[in-house]
Amino acid sequence: MTGDLAREWLEADGLGGFASGTVPGVRTRRYHALLLTARRPPTDRFVLVNGFDAWVETPAGRFAISSQAYAPGVVSPDGAARLEAFSLDPWPTWTFELEDGTRLTQELFVARGSSAAALSWRAVRPVGAGPASLEVRPFLSGRDSHALHHENPAFRFDAEPEAGGFVHFRPYAEVPAIAFRSSGVYTHAPDWYRNFLYAMEAARGLDATEDLGSPGTFRFALGDAEGDGEAVLLMAAEGHDGALAGDSAADALATLRRGERRRRKGLGSRLERSADAYLVRRGAGRTIVAGYPWFTDWGRDTFIAMRGLCLATGRLAEAGQILVEWSGAVSEGMLPNFFPDFGAAPEFNAVDASLWFCVAVHEYLAACAAAGKSVARADRVKLQDAFGAIVAGYARGTRFGIRADADGLLAAGAPGVQLTWMDAKVGDWVVTPRIGKPVEVQALWINALRIAAGFTEEFSGHLRMATESFASRFWNAEAGCLHDVVDVDHVAGTVDSRFRPNQIFAVGGLPFALVDPEGERARRIVDAVEARLLTPLGLRTLSPDDPDYRPRYAGGVRDRDGAYHQGTAWPWLAGAFVDAWVRVRGNTDEARDEARARFLAPLIAHLDRAGLSHVSEVADGDPPHTPGGCPFQAWSVGETLRIDRVILAPAAPGEPRSTGAKRTRETR
């Protein structure tokens, strides 16, 4: 069972809430839950129903089909030992085999667009085995999703039964109530279950135990013959009770099941179904959750991820909604890095988020034109106004020292602030401050200027100077690669030549290459990155020969954040690398086939390893490259899709061999 505990499933509701857990059913994270709701989509998340215990009673005995981990290291009951099979198609499904020959199938899914989850069980029993029943005891908390819950006198066990199989609970007055609807019988039997132990929290150096309240049990008859009935337990957060409507719990389940089967079938491939989990509502618009289980929507992640999640999959309507929603958040030429929970003011500590927005807008409009889809005039104006405000704001200067310098390049950075994607910070310690002129920021800035040049001459001077300065200032002739930062700490002429992956964006991953892919320099950059940084799960963030290289992403917060960008590998960087790799090889069919086998295949294999059908946030820099961070990461999934659908896709007859090749030719 130990290996299977690392394999996690996710059911997202499209609002920022979700259900998730491990294959054996043992909860190892504080975020593992049956009903986790976003009160203000996609933020203000609360865990309402954490989990459950369940037993099957037959004439042969009482058999558990659930397991919990308790401190100091006890697993009870022993239900995981009876797990025979697990499948994700079309949603998480467990098959248990009991000692008396009974086979029990358990299904769980979350209804899209509602904070509601559906559980069901169906038994197949030996002929003449006699009647059987199922008892389910849910565990409740009603806590902030990032917190832990402990026994306290304020917790309310009160149950409010209603006709039609409904039972309502409200553990705390200020937390959304919970509606259950079942095909069984509820018995009130309140009790505390203490000292649940979450192994992944302990491994991350965090508090790892909690207590949960259980108000009672639901009992269901399973019958005494094959196919005799189905046990149904539905649950919904306050305000979403309508998802449980129907003449009975069984009818409500049938309606939800039909709708979800039809919706999921229409999504297409396995990766496309996974991509759908990240597209969520924000206000009247849409956004992208950066990762489950703990991230909300982050600007940088949103605009990087949508290129694969939406544009590569043809979901142009959603892409437009996301960009229009974010376009209204421009402030002083910047877009927020993220929106905190509970209505706190957005944070603008990102130099690159706004520039990634510009790239996403450019590619969205191009995709719409290629598909013959019109963009509403009002939406186009909003996007262009936001684009213009960003470029103008950066050119004249904005927060945190972000400004176009005299050489046309973009300077950025202030002490104590992390502005690039390498953004780890522990207390006052910014692990990789990169103050000055980071290489990938220049690639993004020059791309934004080049796009702007298509509709205005206003920034032509900045574009010319920045392009010339980049060519003369970033090439490290001695090492045959690019510097990571120039004018370090805003000191003219200084360089940081640590070997990092950010230089790859000068060759691939963006609409316009800054280093000619047909030239010697580009090939040397790509070959060096491949030799020193490539892993099966993306690029390392620092070369292993650097004295500060950290081979493992593990330990407490300080240890993990200290390794986050000091050697840890990131799958999302594979997109830019593969794009650059095939570009410098002429975008030939042979190069694409080799890249698919060497670089895409390991990412696809990873879909069965950690967050099932998803791609993890990070992995160890050293073998065996154990995955870590969020097991379900939007830009990791998005870039995997973009590699598959865009970078390595065969071109139509008469067309250039790749969109990357076409874009490169257009820049020369």
C-alpha positions in Angstrom: 0.0 0.0 0.0 2.9 2.3 0.6 3.6 3.0 -3.1 0.0 3.6 -3.8 -0.2 6.3 -1.2 1.9 8.4 -3.5 -0.8 8.1 -6.3 -3.5 10.6 -5.8 -6.8 11.3 -7.6 -8.6 14.6 -8.1 -12.2 15.6 -8.9 -12.6 19.4 -9.5 -15.9 21.2 -9.4 -15.1 24.1 -11.8 -15.4 26.6 -8.9 -12.1 26.1 -7.2 -13.3 23.4 -4.9 -12.6 19.7 -5.3 -12.5 16.2 -3.8 -9.2 14.3 -3.7 -7.4 11.5 -2.0 -5.0 8.6 -2.4 -5.7 5.3 -4.3 -5.9 3.2 -1.0 -8.2 5.8 0.6 -5.8 6.8 3.4 -5.7 10.6 3.7 -2.2 11.8 3.7 -2.8 15.6 3.3 -4.9 18.1 5.1 -6.4 18.8 1.7 -7.7 15.3 1.1 -11.4 15.6 1.3 -14.8 14.5 -0.1 -16.3 18.0 -0.1 -13.9 21.0 -0.3 -15.8 24.1 -1.3 -14.7 27.6 -2.6 -17.0 30.1 -1.0 -15.8 32.9 -3.2 -14.8 31.0 -6.4 -12.0 30.2 -6.8 -10.9 31.3 -3.3 -12.1 31.1 0.4 -11.9 27.4 0.4 -13.3 25.3 3.3 -13.1 21.6 4.0 -16.6 20.5 4.9 -16.5 16.7 4.6 -13.0 15.3 5.2 -13.7 11.6 4.6 -15.5 8.6 5.9 -15.2 5.1 7.4 -17.3 2.3 5.9 -18.0 -1.4 6.7 -19.9 -4.1 5.0 -21.9 -6.5 7.2 -22.8 -10.0 5.9 -23.6 -13.2 7.7 -19.9 -14.0 7.5 -18.8 -11.0 9.5 -18.1 -7.2 9.4 -15.5 -6.1 6.8 -14.0 -2.6 6.5 -13.6 -1.0 3.1 -11.8 2.1 4.4 -8.6 3.0 6.2 -7.3 5.9 8.2 -3.9 6.8 9.5 -3.6 7.9 13.1 -0.7 9.1 15.2 1.7 7.8 16.1 1.6 5.5 13.1 -1.5 3.3 13.2 -3.6 2.4 10.2 -7.2 1.4 11.1 -9.4 -0.1 10.0 -7.9 -2.5 7.4 -10.1 -1.7 4.4 -7.2 -0.9 2.1 -6.1 -4.5 2.3 -9.3 -5.5 0.5 -8.8 -3.2 -2.4 -8.5 -5.2 -5.5 -8.6 -2.6 -8.3 -8.7 1.1 -8.9 -9.7 3.0 -12.1 -10.1 6.7 -13.1 -12.4 6.0 -16.0 -14.7 7.8 -16.1 -14.1 8.8 -12.4 -12.5 7.3 -9.3 -13.8 3.8 -8.9 -12.6 1.2 -6.3 -13.3 -2.5 -6.4 -13.1 -4.4 -3.0 -13.1 -8.1 -2.6 -14.3 -9.4 0.8 -13.4 -12.6 2.5 -16.9 -14.1 1.9 -16.7 -13.6 -1.8 -18.6 -10.3 -2.0 -17.3 -7.8 -4.5 -18.1 -4.2 -3.9 -17.7 -1.3 -6.3 -17.4 2.2 -4.9 -17.6 5.2 -7.2 -17.0 8.9 -6.5 -17.4 11.9 -8.7 -17.9 15.7 -8.4 -20.6 17.5 -10.4 -19.1 20.2 -12.6 -20.4 23.7 -11.7 -21.7 22.7 -8.3 -20.0 22.1 -4.9 -21.4 18.6 -4.7 -20.0 15.1 -4.6 -21.6 11.7 -5.3 -20.7 8.4 -3.7 -22.2 5.1 -4.6 -21.7 1.4 -3.8 -22.9 -1.7 -5.6 -22.4 -5.2 -4.4 -22.1 -8.5 -6.3 -22.6 -11.3 -3.8 -22.3 -15.1 -4.0 -25.7 -16.9 -4.6 -27.3 -17.8 -1.4 -24.9 -15.7 0.7 -27.7 -13.9 2.5 -28.4 -10.2 3.1 -25.7 -7.6 3.5 -25.6 -4.0 4.6 -23.3 -1.1 4.3 -22.5 1.4 7.1 -20.9 4.7 6.4 -19.7 7.2 9.0 -18.6 10.6 7.6 -16.0 12.9 9.2 -16.7 16.6 9.2 -14.7 19.7 10.1 -15.8 23.0 8.5 -12.3 24.6 8.5 -10.1 26.7 6.2 -8.6 24.3 3.7 -5.0 25.3 4.8 -5.7 24.8 8.5 -6.2 21.8 10.8 -9.1 21.0 13.0 -9.1 20.0 16.7 -11.7 18.9 19.2 -13.5 21.9 20.7 -16.8 22.6 22.4 -18.1 25.0 19.7 -18.4 22.2 17.1 -22.1 21.4 16.5 -23.1 17.8 15.9 -26.7 18.7 15.4 -28.5 16.9 12.6 -31.5 18.3 10.8 -33.3 15.4 8.9 -35.8 16.2 6.2 -38.0 14.2 3.9 -36.5 12.6 0.8 -33.4 11.3 2.5 -31.9 14.7 3.4 -29.9 15.4 6.5 -28.3 18.9 7.1 -25.4 19.8 9.3 -23.7 23.1 10.2 -20.6 22.4 12.4 -20.0 26.2 12.8 -22.4 29.1 12.3 -20.0 31.1 10.1 -19.2 28.1 7.8 -21.3 26.8 4.9 -23.8 24.2 5.9 -23.6 20.6 4.5 -26.5 18.8 2.9 -26.4 15.0 2.7 -28.9 13.0 0.7 -28.9 9.2 0.9 -30.8 6.1 -0.1 -30.2 4.7 3.4 -31.2 5.5 7.0 -29.4 8.0 9.1 -28.7 7.3 12.8 -27.5 10.1 15.0 -24.4 8.9 17.0 -22.0 11.8 17.6 -18.4 11.2 18.4 -14.9 12.7 18.0 -12.3 10.9 16.0 -8.9 12.1 17.2 -5.3 12.3 16.0 -5.7 11.6 12.3 -2.1 11.7 10.9 -1.3 13.2 7.5 2.1 11.7 6.3 2.6 14.3 3.6 2.2 17.2 5.9 4.7 15.7 8.3 7.1 15.2 5.5 6.7 18.8 4.6 7.7 19.8 8.1 4.2 21.0 9.0 1.6 20.2 11.7 0.2 16.9 10.7 -2.6 15.7 13.1 -6.2 16.7 13.5 -9.5 15.7 15.1 -12.7 15.4 13.2 -16.3 15.3 14.3 -18.6 12.5 13.1 -22.3 13.2 13.8 -23.7 9.7 13.0 -23.9 6.9 10.4 -25.8 6.1 7.2 -26.9 2.5 6.8 -27.8 0.9 3.4 -29.2 -2.5 2.5 -27.1 -4.1 -0.2 -29.4 -7.0 -0.8 -28.7 -10.7 -1.2 -28.3 -11.2 -5.0 -26.3 -9.8 -7.9 -27.4 -6.3 -9.0 -29.8 -5.8 -6.1 -29.8 -2.1 -5.6 -27.2 0.6 -5.2 -26.3 2.6 -2.0 -26.2 6.3 -2.7 -24.7 9.1 -0.6 -24.7 12.6 -2.0 -23.4 15.7 -0.4 -23.4 19.4 -1.2 -22.3 22.7 0.3 -24.8 25.3 1.2 -26.1 27.1 -1.8 -25.5 24.0 -4.0 -28.3 21.8 -2.7 -30.0 22.0 -6.1 -27.5 19.5 -7.4 -29.2 16.9 -5.2 -32.7 17.5 -6.6 -34.8 14.6 -7.7 -37.6 12.3 -6.6 -35.1 10.2 -4.6 -31.3 10.0 -4.0 -31.1 7.4 -6.7 -32.8 9.7 -9.2 -30.6 12.6 -8.2 -27.5 10.3 -8.7 -28.8 9.1 -12.1 -29.2 12.7 -13.3 -25.8 13.8 -12.1 -24.2 10.6 -13.5 -25.7 11.1 -17.0 -24.6 14.7 -17.1 -21.1 14.0 -16.1 -20.6 11.0 -18.4 -21.8 13.1 -21.3 -19.6 16.1 -20.3 -16.4 14.0 -19.8 -16.9 12.1 -23.0 -17.0 15.4 -24.9 -13.6 16.5 -23.5 -11.6 14.1 -25.6 -8.2 12.7 -24.5 -7.0 11.9 -21.0 -4.9 15.1 -20.9 -7.8 17.2 -22.1 -10.0 15.8 -19.3 -7.2 16.7 -16.9 -6.9 20.2 -18.4 -10.6 20.9 -17.7 -10.0 20.6 -14.0 -8.0 23.9 -13.9 -10.6 26.1 -15.8 -12.7 27.7 -13.1 -15.1 30.5 -12.5 -14.0 33.9 -11.1 -16.8 36.4 -10.7 -18.7 36.5 -14.0 -15.7 35.4 -15.9 -13.1 32.6 -16.0 -9.6 31.9 -14.7 -7.2 29.1 -14.2 -6.3 27.5 -10.9 -2.5 27.2 -10.8 -2.5 23.9 -9.0 -4.3 21.6 -6.6 -4.5 21.2 -3.7 -3.2 24.5 -2.4 -2.9 27.1 -5.2 -5.6 29.5 -6.4 -5.3 31.5 -9.6 -1.9 33.1 -10.2 -1.4 35.5 -13.0 1.9 34.1 -14.3 0.7 30.5 -14.1 -2.6 31.4 -15.8 -1.1 32.9 -18.9 1.5 30.2 -19.3 -0.9 27.4 -18.7 -3.7 28.6 -21.0 -1.5 28.3 -24.0 -1.8 24.5 -23.6 -5.0 24.1 -21.6 -7.0 26.3 -24.0 -5.3 27.4 -27.1 -3.7 24.0 -28.0 -7.0 22.3 -27.4 -9.2 24.7 -29.3 -11.0 26.1 -26.2 -10.9 29.6 -27.6 -14.1 30.8 -25.9 -12.7 29.9 -22.4 -9.3 31.5 -23.3 -11.1 34.8 -24.3 -13.1 34.8 -21.1 -10.0 34.3 -19.0 -8.0 37.0 -20.7 -10.9 39.5 -20.6 -11.5 38.8 -16.9 -7.8 39.4 -16.1 -7.6 42.5 -18.4 -9.6 44.5 -15.9 -7.0 44.0 -13.2 -4.2 46.0 -14.7 -2.8 48.5 -12.2 0.2 50.8 -13.0 1.0 48.7 -16.0 1.0 45.5 -13.9 -1.3 42.5 -13.5 -1.5 40.8 -10.1 0.6 37.8 -9.3 -2.3 36.3 -7.4 -5.5 37.0 -5.5 -5.2 36.0 -1.8 -8.0 34.2 0.0 -10.7 35.9 1.9 -10.8 39.1 -0.2 -7.4 40.5 0.6 -5.9 42.9 -1.8 -4.2 41.3 -4.9 -0.4 41.2 -4.9 1.6 42.5 -7.8 5.0 41.0 -7.0 5.7 39.6 -10.5 7.6 41.3 -13.3 6.8 38.5 -15.8 3.1 37.9 -15.3 2.0 41.0 -17.3 4.4 40.1 -20.1 3.0 36.5 -20.3 -0.4 38.1 -20.6 0.8 40.0 -23.6 2.1 36.7 -25.2 -1.2 34.9 -24.4 -3.3 37.8 -25.9 -1.2 37.7 -29.1 -1.5 33.9 -29.5 -5.2 34.0 -28.6 -6.0 36.5 -31.3 -3.9 34.6 -33.8 -5.6 31.3 -32.9 -9.0 33.0 -33.4 -8.0 34.4 -36.8 -6.7 31.0 -37.9 -9.9 29.3 -36.8 -12.1 31.9 -38.4 -13.6 32.8 -35.1 -14.5 36.5 -34.5 -13.6 38.3 -31.3 -16.3 40.7 -30.0 -15.2 44.3 -30.5 -15.6 45.2 -26.9 -13.4 42.2 -25.8 -10.8 43.1 -28.4 -10.7 46.7 -27.1 -10.3 45.5 -23.5 -7.4 43.2 -24.4 -5.6 45.7 -26.6 -6.1 48.4 -23.9 -4.6 46.2 -21.3 -1.8 45.2 -23.5 -1.0 48.8 -24.3 -1.2 49.8 -20.6 1.3 47.1 -19.7 3.9 48.0 -22.3 3.5 51.7 -21.7 3.7 51.2 -17.9 6.8 49.1 -18.1 8.4 51.5 -20.6 8.0 54.5 -18.2 8.5 52.6 -15.0 6.3 51.0 -12.3 6.5 49.2 -9.0 9.6 47.5 -7.7 12.0 49.2 -10.0 10.5 47.8 -13.2 11.5 50.1 -16.0 12.9 50.2 -19.5 16.6 51.2 -19.0 18.7 53.4 -21.3 19.8 50.3 -23.3 16.2 49.4 -24.0 16.3 46.3 -21.7 13.9 45.8 -18.8 15.4 46.4 -15.4 13.5 45.0 -12.4 13.9 44.3 -8.7 14.0 45.7 -5.2 15.5 44.2 -2.0 13.3 41.7 -0.2 10.9 41.2 -3.2 10.8 38.1 -5.5 9.7 39.2 -9.0 10.6 36.5 -11.4 9.1 33.0 -11.7 12.0 31.9 -9.5 10.1 33.3 -6.6 10.9 31.3 -3.4 11.0 33.4 -0.2 11.4 32.3 3.4 10.7 35.1 5.8 13.0 37.9 4.7 15.2 35.5 2.7 14.7 35.8 -1.1 16.4 32.6 -2.3 17.1 33.7 -5.9 16.5 37.5 -6.0 17.7 38.0 -9.6 17.6 41.8 -9.3 18.7 43.5 -12.5 17.9 42.3 -16.0 17.0 38.6 -16.0 17.3 36.8 -19.3 13.8 35.4 -19.7 12.3 38.7 -18.7 14.2 40.3 -21.6 12.8 37.6 -23.9 9.3 38.3 -22.8 9.8 42.1 -22.9 11.2 42.0 -26.5 8.4 39.7 -27.5 5.9 42.2 -26.1 7.6 45.1 -27.9 7.6 43.1 -31.1 3.9 42.4 -30.9 3.2 46.0 -30.1 5.2 47.0 -33.1 2.5 45.4 -35.2 0.0 48.0 -34.3 1.9 51.1 -33.2 5.3 52.8 -33.8 5.3 54.1 -30.3 7.7 51.5 -28.9 9.9 51.0 -32.0 12.9 52.7 -30.4 12.7 50.5 -27.3 12.4 47.4 -29.5 15.5 48.4 -31.6 17.6 49.2 -28.6 16.5 46.2 -26.5 17.2 43.8 -29.4 20.6 45.2 -30.0 21.5 45.3 -26.3 20.4 41.7 -25.8 22.6 40.4 -28.6 25.6 42.3 -27.3 25.2 41.9 -23.6 23.9 38.4 -22.8 26.1 36.1 -24.9 28.7 34.4 -22.7 31.3 33.5 -25.2 33.6 31.6 -22.8 30.8 29.2 -21.7 28.9 29.1 -25.0 25.6 30.1 -23.4 23.7 33.1 -22.1 24.2 35.0 -18.8 21.2 34.5 -16.4 21.2 38.2 -15.3 23.1 41.3 -16.4 23.4 44.5 -14.4 23.0 42.5 -11.2 21.5 44.5 -8.4 21.3 47.4 -10.9 25.1 47.7 -11.0 26.0 48.4 -14.6 28.2 45.9 -16.3 27.9 43.1 -13.7 26.7 39.6 -14.7 25.3 36.5 -13.0 26.5 33.6 -15.2 25.1 30.7 -13.1 23.8 28.1 -15.5 20.1 28.1 -15.2 17.2 27.2 -17.6 15.9 30.7 -18.2 18.1 31.2 -21.2 16.1 28.6 -23.2 13.4 31.2 -23.7 15.7 33.2 -26.0 15.5 30.3 -28.4 12.2 28.6 -27.9 8.9 28.8 -26.0 7.9 32.3 -27.2 6.5 33.6 -30.5 9.8 35.3 -31.4 13.2 33.9 -30.9 15.9 36.3 -29.8 18.8 34.0 -30.8 18.5 32.8 -34.4 17.6 29.1 -34.2 19.6 28.4 -37.4 22.8 30.0 -35.9 25.6 28.4 -34.0 24.8 30.2 -30.8 21.3 28.8 -30.5 22.6 25.2 -31.0 25.3 25.7 -28.4 22.7 27.0 -25.9 20.3 24.2 -26.5 23.0 21.5 -26.3 24.4 22.9 -23.1 20.9 23.1 -21.5 20.3 19.5 -22.6 23.6 18.3 -21.2 23.5 20.0 -17.9 19.8 20.6 -17.0 17.6 18.0 -18.7 15.8 15.4 -16.6 12.8 13.1 -17.6 10.5 15.6 -15.9 11.8 18.9 -17.2 14.7 21.1 -16.7 16.7 21.6 -13.5 16.8 25.1 -12.2 20.6 25.1 -11.5 23.4 23.0 -12.9 24.6 20.1 -10.7 28.1 21.4 -10.9 27.2 24.6 -9.1 28.2 24.6 -5.4 24.7 25.7 -4.4 22.9 22.9 -6.3 20.3 21.1 -4.2 19.6 17.6 -5.5 16.4 16.9 -3.5 13.2 18.9 -2.9 12.4 17.6 0.6 12.2 18.5 4.2 10.7 21.5 6.0 9.6 24.8 4.5 13.1 26.3 4.6 14.7 23.2 3.1 12.2 22.9 0.3 12.1 26.6 -0.6 15.8 26.6 -0.5 15.9 23.9 -3.2 12.9 25.1 -5.2 15.0 27.0 -7.8 18.5 25.7 -6.9 18.4 22.4 -8.7 14.8 21.2 -8.5 13.4 20.2 -11.9 10.2 21.8 -13.4 8.1 20.0 -16.0 6.6 23.2 -17.4 10.1 24.2 -18.7 10.0 21.2 -21.0 7.7 23.1 -23.4 10.3 25.8 -24.1 13.1 23.3 -24.2 11.4 21.0 -26.7 10.4 23.9 -28.8 14.0 25.2 -28.9 15.4 21.7 -29.4 13.3 21.0 -32.6 13.9 24.6 -33.9 17.7 24.3 -33.9 17.2 21.0 -35.8 15.2 22.6 -38.5 11.8 21.5 -37.3 12.1 18.3 -39.4 9.8 15.2 -39.0 12.8 13.3 -37.8 13.5 15.8 -35.0 9.9 15.8 -34.0 9.7 12.0 -33.8 12.9 11.9 -31.7 11.7 14.6 -29.4 8.4 12.8 -28.9 10.1 9.6 -27.9 12.8 11.3 -25.8 11.1 14.2 -24.1 7.3 13.8 -24.3 7.1 10.1 -23.5 8.5 10.4 -19.9 5.9 13.2 -19.2 3.1 10.9 -20.5 4.4 8.0 -18.4 4.3 10.3 -15.3 0.5 10.6 -15.7 0.3 7.2 -13.8 2.8 8.1 -11.1 1.7 10.9 -8.7 -1.3 13.1 -9.4 -3.1 10.6 -11.7 -3.6 11.8 -15.2 -1.8 15.1 -14.3 1.7 16.3 -14.2 3.4 17.4 -11.0 4.7 20.8 -10.1 8.3 19.8 -9.6 10.7 16.8 -9.2 14.0 16.1 -7.6 17.0 17.2 -9.7 18.8 13.9 -9.0 17.6 10.4 -10.0 15.1 8.9 -9.5 13.6 12.4 -9.9 10.9 11.9 -7.3 8.0 14.2 -8.0 7.0 16.9 -5.4 5.1 20.1 -4.8 1.5 20.1 -6.1 0.7 16.8 -7.7 -1.8 18.5 -10.0 -0.1 21.6 -11.7 -1.8 23.6 -14.4 1.3 24.8 -16.3 2.8 21.4 -16.2 -0.3 19.9 -17.8 -0.6 22.9 -20.2 2.9 22.6 -21.5 2.7 18.9 -21.9 -0.4 19.5 -24.0 1.3 22.2 -26.0 4.3 19.9 -26.7 1.9 17.3 -28.0 -0.6 19.4 -29.9 1.5 22.4 -31.1 5.3 21.9 -30.9 5.4 18.3 -32.2 2.2 18.3 -34.2 2.5 17.5 -37.9 1.8 20.4 -40.2 -0.9 20.3 -42.8 0.2 19.8 -46.4 1.7 22.9 -47.8 2.2 24.5 -44.3 5.4 25.1 -42.4 6.5 22.1 -40.3 5.5 23.9 -37.1 4.0 27.0 -35.7 7.4 27.5 -34.1 9.1 27.4 -37.5 6.6 29.8 -38.9 7.0 32.2 -36.1 10.8 32.0 -36.3 10.8 32.9 -40.0 8.5 35.8 -39.4 11.0 37.3 -36.9 14.0 37.3 -39.3 
